[in-house]
Amino acid sequence: MTGAISAILPAEEISNGQYRKQVFAITNNSGYEGKEATFAFEIFEKAGAEKSKIDNFNKFNSVGDVVDVSYEIRCNENKGRYFTSLSAWKVFRAEGQATEAPDAALEEDAPF
């Protein structure tokens, strides 16, 4: 999915500090009849990871950048309630966008 980064929230520790999570949002015109739509993505990593995906994301991206996001849709159940999230596993500058930094911003080995 391609869009402009509209928000980058601060990273937070979850599961008693075992994992880190950061949420960012992109906006594009893929909504109904071409209307603007916003999508929130999550980046997860183990706390203390040698190669930090979150740090790389923050190093190479900022609000306003146009990016291509590769993601998977995840659904989790907790006490009979279901939660759906968009889990980003790769983020690159959108093709044709001028950049001074390398394109690679986030890559993860798939957990499966």
C-alpha positions in Angstrom: 0.0 0.0 0.0 1.3 3.4 -0.9 0.6 6.6 1.0 2.0 9.6 2.8 3.0 9.2 6.4 0.5 11.3 8.4 1.6 10.3 12.0 4.3 8.5 13.8 3.5 7.7 17.4 6.2 7.1 20.1 7.5 3.6 20.5 6.2 1.7 23.5 7.1 -1.4 25.5 4.5 -4.1 25.8 4.2 -7.5 27.5 6.1 -6.5 30.5 9.0 -5.1 28.4 9.5 -8.2 26.3 8.5 -6.4 23.1 8.5 -3.0 21.5 5.7 -1.6 19.3 5.4 1.5 17.2 2.4 2.7 15.4 2.5 4.9 12.3 -0.3 6.0 9.9 -0.4 6.6 6.2 -3.0 8.5 4.2 -4.0 8.0 0.6 -7.0 8.4 -1.7 -8.0 4.7 -1.8 -11.2 5.3 0.1 -14.7 5.0 -1.3 -15.0 6.9 -4.5 -11.4 8.1 -4.2 -11.9 9.8 -0.8 -9.0 10.1 1.6 -8.4 7.1 3.8 -6.0 6.6 6.7 -4.5 3.3 7.7 -2.6 2.6 11.0 0.3 0.1 10.9 2.2 -1.5 13.7 5.9 -2.4 13.9 6.7 -5.1 16.5 10.1 -6.3 17.7 11.7 -8.1 20.6 13.0 -5.6 23.2 16.8 -5.3 23.0 16.9 -6.6 19.4 20.4 -6.2 17.9 18.9 -4.8 14.6 16.1 -2.5 15.7 13.3 -2.2 13.1 11.8 0.6 15.0 15.0 2.6 15.1 15.6 2.1 11.4 12.0 3.2 10.6 12.5 6.4 12.6 15.9 7.0 11.1 14.8 6.9 7.5 11.1 8.1 7.7 9.3 11.2 8.8 5.8 12.7 8.6 5.0 13.7 5.0 7.2 11.0 3.3 5.5 8.9 0.6 6.2 5.2 1.3 5.2 1.7 0.1 4.3 -0.5 3.0 4.3 -4.3 2.8 2.1 -5.7 5.6 0.0 -8.6 6.8 -3.5 -8.4 8.4 -3.5 -10.1 11.8 -6.4 -11.0 14.0 -6.0 -11.9 17.6 -8.5 -13.2 20.2 -8.4 -12.2 23.8 -11.1 -13.3 26.3 -13.6 -13.8 23.5 -12.9 -10.4 21.8 -11.2 -10.2 18.4 -8.7 -7.5 17.4 -7.5 -6.9 13.9 -4.2 -5.0 13.1 -2.1 -4.2 10.1 1.4 -5.4 10.9 4.1 -3.7 8.7 7.0 -5.9 7.8 8.7 -3.7 5.2 8.6 0.0 4.5 10.3 1.7 1.5 10.2 5.2 0.0 7.7 5.1 -2.8 9.3 4.8 -6.2 10.0 8.2 -7.8 10.4 10.0 -4.5 13.6 11.9 -4.1 15.7 10.7 -1.2 19.1 11.3 0.3 19.1 8.2 2.5 19.0 4.6 1.4 15.6 3.2 0.6 15.7 0.3 3.1 13.9 1.5 6.2 12.4 -1.7 7.7 12.7 -5.3 7.0 11.9 -8.3 9.2 12.4 -12.0 9.0 8.9 -13.4 8.8 8.1 -15.3 12.1 6.6 -18.2 10.1 
